[in-house]
Amino acid sequence: MNTRQAGQTGEEQAVQFLTRQGYQILARNFTVRGGELDIVARFKNMLVFVEVKQRASQAYGGPLAAVTPAKQKRLALAAVQYIKVKCPKFDSIRFDVVCVLPDQIEHVPNAFEPGRSTL
């Protein structure tokens, strides 16, 4: 399995996990110049942008460590473009990370706020 296939598998696991938690998936792989949103979902009346990180182990800080401040900035810019294009109506937005490991899925709600490095 190549890296792209592994990423797609991890994303599918994240979608299934989020759906079981009550999230409605609105978009997958929304791509704009300079970035991509893995999953866009609705949870209650909140718009949630979800970054999926899959790793074989927790080595080197694990999946969450891969969501660097530079990555957070790209996600925030892509989110702005999604909102401009789709014009969704929500009370609030949030950035989550779903970490996919071989035997575990960890969902980190509100993992970061744009402009503030919190990871």
C-alpha angles and dihedrals in degrees: 000000000000126000094263093051091047090051092051090050091051091048091051090051089050092050091051091047094049092046090054088052092056101264119142110218111226101173142357128205096003101185128198132164106292099012154027134220110217095201134004114194144169119232112181101312095332128106108223125196109200126199113199119208120184123190136169091229145353090263117131092021097310128249097315092059088061091069094084126179088261090053090047090054092051090049092050092050091049089049090054089053091048090053092048093050101039100031094208119186113226137147093232145348132230139187116224133179125212113201114203118198127169095269103014144055118199121191116202108193116204090008093170143356117227110258093021122083103218103155 
